[in-house]
Amino acid sequence: MNKPSWDTAQALNELADEVKDRLRERPRAADMFAACIRNTLETTIRRMPDGTTFVITGDIPAMWLRDSAAQVRPFLLLADQDCALSDMIKGLVERQFRYILNDPYANAFNESANGRGHQSDLTEMSPIIWERKYEIDSLCYPIQLSYLLWKNGGRTDQFNETFAAGVREILALWKREQRHESASPYRFQRMNCPPTDTLPRAGKGAPVAYTGMTWSGFRPSDDACTYGYLVPSNMFAVVALRYVREIARDVLGDSGLAGEAEALEREIDKGIAQYGKIIHPEFGEMYAYETDGFGHHVLMDDANVPSLLSVPYLGYCPADDPVYVRTRRFVLSEANPYFYKGEAAEGIGSPHTPKDYIWHIALAVQGLTASSQAEKERLLDVMTETDAGKGMMHEGFHKDDPGRYTREWFSWANMMFCELVLDVCGMRVKK
């Protein structure tokens, strides 16, 4: 992908210079910040002739709704001073909601209807779709990005007819998936693959009971859910619905949409409180990762966002919330089956990658949700020291040897690193 055709050099250079000044004791982290943020802008973001923006995730030529929103998030800090960057983000929001209107169950899309991706999956595929794994967070991220563009860039023209129609489609889907067993048309099967890439029961997923939460087929890792109510993603849905309520009330002047969002928000939140918590014998009352409404729970956390660790970052509750504090203690301990501790680092990995591989995204989230500046700086140092000399982030790396890693480059991880750098420097996206 060629360098962008719009001029953002001045704004980026000024931001990089500010970071360099504030990180005088960490010059390598400052250099990596400049490299990572420019790499994302120059290699993953393409402005389209129709004014929209297409963003690849890294080494895969498709656009994930989740990844693309996370990849541009640090640019929000410049949205009120750089029109080109603001327009780029607005163009991404427009394309995201066009994709959602095409198929709200899909998680990743092609640039055009070129038929690339997983066209042989047993689901309602089309040539514009790269992959149709339904994930709640795929619908939360575009809502969040549109809201943050308003709060950080001061613009509201992203809240157009495409946005309003897309939000109504999202709310209808989330309501439908509250009763997945009886109301959902969604099925997904992939042949000759690991169990995490497909859903059981002829593509319907494991049985669930009504809880008020909304069902998800897959996690933000694109791995299948064990149980259909993915608690951190439902938390993100609650946050997204709060955004919709505020946008509908203060920008769109649509009291009906605001009321619909508020009612659904309360139903999902009540379900989280009633079914999404457990009493752990060591940690006390804490959140489960998944549940089915029948009393079964998955106790773990995954490196991908939304995660239990990321709950304050998402905006669901403050970092000092007692249930979150206890949950955080669990996920950052060996009681979490995907927490790894080694010679090079300790942190959260994922069943999506090999055992003992820690994710840079999870380290960034741990830093972004840390209560002390010292802890934020420690996590930044860990990330800087585990890049295997590449100057950029990877997906996962071995706890004892950062030279063993997955994905040569991964834009989402790069931009989470940039966000932690900015946080350490006292520069944060307004929520």
DRENSE-993972 format. One record per residue (C-alpha): residue number from 1; residue in one letter; z, y, x. Coordinates in steps of 0.25 Angstrom, whole numbers, plus 2048, in hexadecimal, padded with zeros to 3 digits. Layout:
(r NUM, A, (Z, Y, X));
...
% end
This chain:
(r 1, M, (800, 800, 800));
(r 2, N, (7FC, 80E, 806));
(r 3, K, (805, 819, 807));
(r 4, P, (808, 821, 7FB));
(r 5, S, (7FE, 82C, 7F8));
(r 6, W, (809, 836, 7F4));
(r 7, D, (810, 83F, 7FE));
(r 8, T, (81F, 83C, 7FE));
(r 9, A, (821, 83D, 80D));
(r 10, Q, (82A, 84A, 80D));
(r 11, A, (834, 845, 803));
(r 12, L, (835, 837, 80A));
(r 13, N, (836, 83D, 817));
(r 14, E, (841, 847, 812));
(r 15, L, (849, 83B, 80C));
(r 16, A, (847, 833, 819));
(r 17, D, (84C, 83F, 821));
(r 18, E, (858, 840, 818));
(r 19, V, (85B, 832, 819));
(r 20, K, (85A, 832, 828));
(r 21, D, (863, 83E, 829));
(r 22, R, (86E, 837, 821));
(r 23, L, (86D, 82A, 828));
(r 24, R, (86E, 82F, 836));
(r 25, E, (877, 824, 83A));
(r 26, R, (86D, 81A, 834));
(r 27, P, (85F, 81E, 839));
(r 28, R, (859, 810, 837));
(r 29, A, (85D, 810, 828));
(r 30, A, (857, 81E, 827));
(r 31, D, (84A, 819, 82E));
(r 32, M, (849, 80D, 825));
(r 33, F, (84B, 815, 818));
(r 34, A, (83F, 81E, 81C));
(r 35, A, (837, 811, 81F));
(r 36, C, (83B, 80A, 812));
(r 37, I, (839, 816, 808));
(r 38, R, (82B, 819, 80E));
(r 39, N, (827, 80B, 80E));
(r 40, T, (82A, 80A, 800));
(r 41, L, (822, 816, 7FD));
(r 42, E, (816, 813, 805));
(r 43, T, (815, 804, 803));
(r 44, T, (81A, 801, 7F5));
(r 45, I, (817, 80D, 7EC));
(r 46, R, (809, 810, 7E7));
(r 47, R, (805, 81C, 7DE));
(r 48, M, (7FB, 817, 7D3));
(r 49, P, (7EF, 81F, 7CE));
(r 50, D, (7F6, 820, 7C0));
(r 51, G, (802, 827, 7C6));
(r 52, T, (80B, 81A, 7C6));
(r 53, T, (811, 814, 7D2));
(r 54, F, (810, 805, 7D6));
(r 55, V, (81B, 800, 7E0));
(r 56, I, (81A, 7F2, 7E7));
(r 57, T, (827, 7EC, 7EB));
(r 58, G, (823, 7E9, 7F9));
(r 59, D, (81C, 7DD, 7FE));
(r 60, I, (817, 7D9, 7EF));
(r 61, P, (80C, 7E2, 7E9));
(r 62, A, (812, 7E3, 7DC));
(r 63, M, (81C, 7ED, 7D5));
(r 64, W, (829, 7E8, 7D0));
(r 65, L, (830, 7F1, 7C6));
(r 66, R, (83D, 7F0, 7CC));
(r 67, D, (839, 7F1, 7DB));
(r 68, S, (830, 7FD, 7D9));
(r 69, A, (83B, 805, 7D2));
(r 70, A, (845, 802, 7DD));
(r 71, Q, (83A, 805, 7E8));
(r 72, V, (839, 813, 7E4));
(r 73, R, (847, 816, 7E0));
(r 74, P, (84B, 81E, 7EE));
(r 75, F, (83F, 827, 7EB));
(r 76, L, (846, 82C, 7DF));
(r 77, L, (84E, 835, 7E8));
(r 78, L, (842, 83D, 7EB));
(r 79, A, (83C, 83D, 7DD));
(r 80, D, (841, 84B, 7DA));
(r 81, Q, (83A, 851, 7E7));
(r 82, D, (82E, 849, 7E9));
(r 83, C, (824, 849, 7DD));
(r 84, A, (81C, 83E, 7E3));
(r 85, L, (827, 834, 7E4));
(r 86, S, (82C, 838, 7D6));
(r 87, D, (81E, 835, 7D1));
(r 88, M, (81D, 828, 7D8));
(r 89, I, (82A, 823, 7D1));
(r 90, K, (826, 828, 7C4));
(r 91, G, (819, 821, 7C6));
(r 92, L, (821, 814, 7C9));
(r 93, V, (829, 816, 7BC));
(r 94, E, (81C, 817, 7B4));
(r 95, R, (816, 80B, 7BA));
(r 96, Q, (823, 803, 7B8));
(r 97, F, (823, 806, 7AA));
(r 98, R, (814, 803, 7A8));
(r 99, Y, (817, 7F5, 7AE));
(r 100, I, (823, 7F3, 7A5));
(r 101, L, (81A, 7F6, 799));
(r 102, N, (810, 7EC, 79E));
(r 103, D, (81B, 7E1, 79E));
(r 104, P, (82A, 7E4, 79F));
(r 105, Y, (82D, 7D6, 7A3));
(r 106, A, (826, 7D7, 7B0));
(r 107, N, (82D, 7DB, 7BD));
(r 108, A, (821, 7DE, 7C7));
(r 109, F, (813, 7E3, 7C5));
(r 110, N, (805, 7E4, 7CB));
(r 111, E, (7FF, 7F2, 7CF));
(r 112, S, (7F4, 7EE, 7C5));
(r 113, A, (7F0, 7E2, 7BC));
(r 114, N, (7EC, 7DA, 7C8));
(r 115, G, (7F2, 7CD, 7C5));
(r 116, R, (7FA, 7CC, 7D1));
(r 117, G, (808, 7C6, 7D1));
(r 118, H, (80E, 7BA, 7CA));
(r 119, Q, (803, 7B8, 7BF));
(r 120, S, (806, 7A9, 7BE));
(r 121, D, (814, 7AB, 7B9));
(r 122, L, (816, 7A6, 7AB));
(r 123, T, (819, 7B3, 7A3));
(r 124, E, (811, 7BE, 79D));
(r 125, M, (80A, 7C3, 7AA));
(r 126, S, (7FF, 7CD, 7AB));
(r 127, P, (7F7, 7D2, 7B7));
(r 128, I, (7FF, 7DF, 7B8));
(r 129, I, (80C, 7D7, 7BA));
(r 130, W, (810, 7D1, 7C8));
(r 131, E, (81C, 7CA, 7C3));
(r 132, R, (823, 7C8, 7B5));
(r 133, K, (831, 7C5, 7B8));
(r 134, Y, (83A, 7CC, 7AE));
(r 135, E, (845, 7D4, 7B5));
(r 136, I, (84E, 7DF, 7AE));
(r 137, D, (84E, 7E7, 7BA));
(r 138, S, (83F, 7E9, 7BA));
(r 139, L, (841, 7F1, 7AD));
(r 140, C, (84D, 7F9, 7B2));
(r 141, Y, (848, 7FE, 7BF));
(r 142, P, (83C, 806, 7B9));
(r 143, I, (846, 80D, 7AF));
(r 144, Q, (84F, 810, 7BA));
(r 145, L, (844, 816, 7C3));
(r 146, S, (83F, 81F, 7B8));
(r 147, Y, (84D, 824, 7B5));
(r 148, L, (851, 826, 7C4));
(r 149, L, (844, 82E, 7C5));
(r 150, W, (849, 837, 7BA));
(r 151, K, (856, 839, 7C0));
(r 152, N, (851, 83B, 7CF));
(r 153, G, (844, 841, 7CD));
(r 154, G, (846, 849, 7C0));
(r 155, R, (83A, 844, 7B9));
(r 156, T, (838, 83E, 7AB));
(r 157, D, (829, 83C, 7AA));
(r 158, Q, (82B, 82D, 7AD));
(r 159, F, (832, 82C, 7A0));
(r 160, N, (824, 82B, 799));
(r 161, E, (81E, 822, 78E));
(r 162, T, (81C, 817, 798));
(r 163, F, (82B, 817, 79C));
(r 164, A, (830, 818, 78D));
(r 165, A, (827, 80C, 789));
(r 166, G, (82C, 804, 795));
(r 167, V, (83A, 807, 792));
(r 168, R, (839, 802, 784));
(r 169, E, (832, 7F6, 789));
(r 170, I, (83E, 7F3, 792));
(r 171, L, (848, 7F5, 788));
(r 172, A, (841, 7EC, 77E));
(r 173, L, (840, 7E1, 789));
(r 174, W, (84F, 7E2, 78D));
(r 175, K, (852, 7E1, 77E));
(r 176, R, (849, 7D5, 77D));
(r 177, E, (84F, 7CE, 789));
(r 178, Q, (85D, 7D0, 784));
(r 179, R, (859, 7C4, 77B));
(r 180, H, (851, 7BD, 785));
(r 181, E, (852, 7AF, 77F));
(r 182, S, (84D, 7B3, 771));
(r 183, A, (844, 7C0, 774));
(r 184, S, (83E, 7BF, 781));
(r 185, P, (82F, 7BC, 783));
(r 186, Y, (831, 7BC, 792));
(r 187, R, (82E, 7AF, 79A));
(r 188, F, (82C, 7AD, 7A9));
(r 189, Q, (828, 7A1, 7B1));
(r 190, R, (823, 7A0, 7BF));
(r 191, M, (81E, 792, 7C3));
(r 192, N, (821, 78B, 7D1));
(r 193, C, (82B, 795, 7D5));
(r 194, P, (83A, 796, 7D9));
(r 195, P, (843, 796, 7CD));
(r 196, T, (846, 7A4, 7CF));
(r 197, D, (838, 7A8, 7CC));
(r 198, T, (837, 7A3, 7BE));
(r 199, L, (840, 7A2, 7B1));
(r 200, P, (844, 795, 7AB));
(r 201, R, (843, 790, 79C));
(r 202, A, (834, 792, 79C));
(r 203, G, (835, 7A0, 7A2));
(r 204, K, (840, 7A5, 799));
(r 205, G, (84C, 7A5, 7A2));
(r 206, A, (85A, 79F, 7A1));
(r 207, P, (860, 7A0, 793));
(r 208, V, (868, 7AC, 790));
(r 209, A, (871, 7B1, 784));
(r 210, Y, (871, 7BF, 77E));
(r 211, T, (87A, 7C8, 786));
(r 212, G, (874, 7D6, 784));
(r 213, M, (86F, 7D6, 792));
(r 214, T, (860, 7D5, 794));
(r 215, W, (859, 7C9, 79A));
(r 216, S, (852, 7C9, 7A8));
(r 217, G, (849, 7BD, 7AD));
(r 218, F, (84A, 7C1, 7BB));
(r 219, R, (853, 7C9, 7C5));
(r 220, P, (84E, 7D5, 7CD));
(r 221, S, (84B, 7CB, 7D9));
(r 222, D, (841, 7C5, 7CF));
(r 223, D, (849, 7B8, 7CF));
(r 224, A, (84C, 7B2, 7C2));
(r 225, C, (859, 7B5, 7BB));
(r 226, T, (862, 7A9, 7BA));
(r 227, Y, (868, 7AF, 7AD));
(r 228, G, (860, 7B9, 7A5));
(r 229, Y, (86A, 7C4, 7A5));
(r 230, L, (869, 7CB, 7B2));
(r 231, V, (876, 7D4, 7B2));
(r 232, P, (872, 7DF, 7BD));
(r 233, S, (864, 7E0, 7B6));
(r 234, N, (86A, 7E2, 7A9));
(r 235, M, (873, 7ED, 7AF));
(r 236, F, (867, 7F4, 7B4));
(r 237, A, (861, 7F3, 7A6));
(r 238, V, (86D, 7FA, 7A1));
(r 239, V, (86B, 805, 7AB));
(r 240, A, (85C, 806, 7A8));
(r 241, L, (860, 807, 799));
(r 242, R, (869, 813, 79C));
(r 243, Y, (85E, 819, 7A3));
(r 244, V, (855, 817, 797));
(r 245, R, (85F, 81D, 78E));
(r 246, E, (860, 82A, 796));
(r 247, I, (851, 82B, 798));
(r 248, A, (84F, 829, 789));
(r 249, R, (859, 833, 785));
(r 250, D, (857, 83E, 78F));
(r 251, V, (848, 83D, 792));
(r 252, L, (841, 835, 787));
(r 253, G, (849, 83A, 77C));
(r 254, D, (849, 82D, 776));
(r 255, S, (856, 82A, 76F));
(r 256, G, (851, 81C, 76A));
(r 257, L, (84D, 817, 778));
(r 258, A, (85B, 81C, 77D));
(r 259, G, (862, 815, 773));
(r 260, E, (85B, 808, 775));
(r 261, A, (85D, 809, 784));
(r 262, E, (86C, 80C, 781));
(r 263, A, (86E, 800, 778));
(r 264, L, (867, 7F6, 781));
(r 265, E, (86F, 7FB, 78D));
(r 266, R, (87C, 7F9, 785));
(r 267, E, (878, 7EB, 781));
(r 268, I, (874, 7E7, 790));
(r 269, D, (881, 7ED, 796));
(r 270, K, (88A, 7E6, 78C));
(r 271, G, (883, 7D9, 78F));
(r 272, I, (886, 7DC, 79E));
(r 273, A, (894, 7DE, 79B));
(r 274, Q, (896, 7D2, 793));
(r 275, Y, (88D, 7C8, 79A));
(r 276, G, (88A, 7CD, 7A8));
(r 277, K, (898, 7CC, 7AE));
(r 278, I, (8A1, 7C1, 7B2));
(r 279, I, (8AF, 7BF, 7B8));
(r 280, H, (8AE, 7BA, 7C6));
(r 281, P, (8BA, 7B3, 7CC));
(r 282, E, (8B9, 7BB, 7D8));
(r 283, F, (8B3, 7C8, 7D5));
(r 284, G, (8B7, 7CA, 7C6));
(r 285, E, (8AF, 7D0, 7BC));
(r 286, M, (8A1, 7D2, 7C1));
(r 287, Y, (892, 7D2, 7BD));
(r 288, A, (88A, 7C5, 7BD));
(r 289, Y, (87C, 7C6, 7C2));
(r 290, E, (876, 7BE, 7B6));
(r 291, T, (87A, 7B8, 7A9));
(r 292, D, (874, 7B1, 79D));
(r 293, G, (87E, 7B5, 792));
(r 294, F, (883, 7A6, 791));
(r 295, G, (88E, 7A8, 79B));
(r 296, H, (886, 7A5, 7A8));
(r 297, H, (885, 7AF, 7B3));
(r 298, V, (87F, 7B0, 7C1));
(r 299, L, (888, 7B6, 7CB));
(r 300, M, (880, 7BC, 7D7));
(r 301, D, (879, 7C8, 7DA));
(r 302, D, (86B, 7CA, 7DF));
(r 303, A, (865, 7D4, 7EA));
(r 304, N, (85B, 7DA, 7E0));
(r 305, V, (85E, 7E6, 7D7));
(r 306, P, (863, 7E6, 7CD));
(r 307, S, (86F, 7DE, 7D2));
(r 308, L, (87E, 7DE, 7CF));
(r 309, L, (880, 7E5, 7DC));
(r 310, S, (876, 7F0, 7D8));
(r 311, V, (87D, 7F3, 7CB));
(r 312, P, (883, 801, 7CF));
(r 313, Y, (875, 804, 7D6));
(r 314, L, (86E, 801, 7C8));
(r 315, G, (878, 80B, 7C1));
(r 316, Y, (87F, 801, 7B8));
(r 317, C, (88D, 803, 7BD));
(r 318, P, (894, 80B, 7C8));
(r 319, A, (897, 804, 7D5));
(r 320, D, (8A6, 804, 7D3));
(r 321, D, (8A5, 7FD, 7C5));
(r 322, P, (8AF, 7F2, 7C6));
(r 323, V, (8A6, 7E6, 7C1));
(r 324, Y, (89B, 7EB, 7CB));
(r 325, V, (8A5, 7EC, 7D6));
(r 326, R, (8A9, 7DD, 7D4));
(r 327, T, (89A, 7D9, 7D2));
(r 328, R, (897, 7E0, 7DF));
(r 329, R, (8A2, 7D8, 7E6));
(r 330, F, (89C, 7CB, 7E1));
(r 331, V, (88D, 7CE, 7E5));
(r 332, L, (891, 7D3, 7F3));
(r 333, S, (899, 7C6, 7F5));
(r 334, E, (895, 7B8, 7F8));
(r 335, A, (899, 7B4, 7EA));
(r 336, N, (88B, 7BA, 7E7));
(r 337, P, (881, 7AF, 7EB));
(r 338, Y, (877, 7B9, 7F0));
(r 339, F, (881, 7C1, 7F9));
(r 340, Y, (87E, 7BD, 808));
(r 341, K, (886, 7C1, 814));
(r 342, G, (881, 7BF, 822));
(r 343, E, (880, 7C4, 830));
(r 344, A, (876, 7CF, 82D));
(r 345, A, (87B, 7D4, 820));
(r 346, E, (881, 7D0, 812));
(r 347, G, (87C, 7D3, 805));
(r 348, I, (875, 7CE, 7F8));
(r 349, G, (869, 7C5, 7F8));
(r 350, S, (861, 7BF, 7ED));
(r 351, P, (85C, 7B1, 7E8));
(r 352, H, (84E, 7B7, 7E9));
(r 353, T, (84F, 7B6, 7F8));
(r 354, P, (855, 7AB, 802));
(r 355, K, (864, 7A9, 803));
(r 356, D, (86B, 7B2, 80D));
(r 357, Y, (861, 7BD, 80B));
(r 358, I, (867, 7CB, 808));
(r 359, W, (85F, 7D6, 801));
(r 360, H, (85D, 7E4, 806));
(r 361, I, (85D, 7E8, 7F7));
(r 362, A, (86B, 7E3, 7F5));
(r 363, L, (870, 7E9, 801));
(r 364, A, (86B, 7F7, 7FD));
(r 365, V, (871, 7F5, 7EF));
(r 366, Q, (87E, 7F1, 7F5));
(r 367, G, (87E, 7FE, 7FD));
(r 368, L, (879, 806, 7F1));
(r 369, T, (885, 801, 7E9));
(r 370, A, (88F, 802, 7F4));
(r 371, S, (89B, 80B, 7F1));
(r 372, S, (89D, 810, 7FF));
(r 373, Q, (893, 818, 809));
(r 374, A, (897, 80E, 814));
(r 375, E, (893, 802, 80C));
(r 376, K, (886, 809, 809));
(r 377, E, (883, 80C, 817));
(r 378, R, (887, 7FE, 81C));
(r 379, L, (87D, 7F8, 812));
(r 380, L, (872, 801, 817));
(r 381, D, (875, 7FD, 825));
(r 382, V, (874, 7EE, 821));
(r 383, M, (866, 7F1, 81B));
(r 384, T, (861, 7F9, 827));
(r 385, E, (866, 7EE, 830));
(r 386, T, (85F, 7E2, 828));
(r 387, D, (851, 7E7, 828));
(r 388, A, (84D, 7DD, 833));
(r 389, G, (847, 7E9, 83B));
(r 390, K, (83D, 7EC, 830));
(r 391, G, (842, 7F9, 82C));
(r 392, M, (841, 7F5, 81D));
(r 393, M, (849, 7EC, 813));
(r 394, H, (845, 7DE, 80F));
(r 395, E, (849, 7D6, 803));
(r 396, G, (853, 7CC, 809));
(r 397, F, (858, 7C9, 817));
(r 398, H, (860, 7BE, 81D));
(r 399, K, (86F, 7C1, 81E));
(r 400, D, (86F, 7BD, 82C));
(r 401, D, (861, 7C2, 831));
(r 402, P, (85A, 7CE, 82B));
(r 403, G, (84E, 7C9, 832));
(r 404, R, (84C, 7BF, 827));
(r 405, Y, (848, 7C6, 81B));
(r 406, T, (840, 7C5, 80E));
(r 407, R, (834, 7CF, 80B));
(r 408, E, (82F, 7D7, 817));
(r 409, W, (830, 7E4, 80F));
(r 410, F, (836, 7E7, 801));
(r 411, S, (835, 7F5, 7FB));
(r 412, W, (841, 7F3, 7F1));
(r 413, A, (84A, 7F0, 7FD));
(r 414, N, (845, 7FB, 805));
(r 415, M, (848, 805, 7FA));
(r 416, M, (855, 800, 7F7));
(r 417, F, (858, 802, 806));
(r 418, C, (853, 810, 805));
(r 419, E, (85C, 812, 7F9));
(r 420, L, (868, 80E, 800));
(r 421, V, (865, 817, 80C));
(r 422, L, (864, 823, 802));
(r 423, D, (871, 81F, 7FC));
(r 424, V, (878, 81E, 809));
(r 425, C, (872, 82C, 80C));
(r 426, G, (878, 831, 7FE));
(r 427, M, (86A, 832, 7F7));
(r 428, R, (86A, 82A, 7EA));
(r 429, V, (861, 829, 7DE));
(r 430, K, (866, 830, 7D2));
(r 431, K, (86A, 827, 7C7));
% end
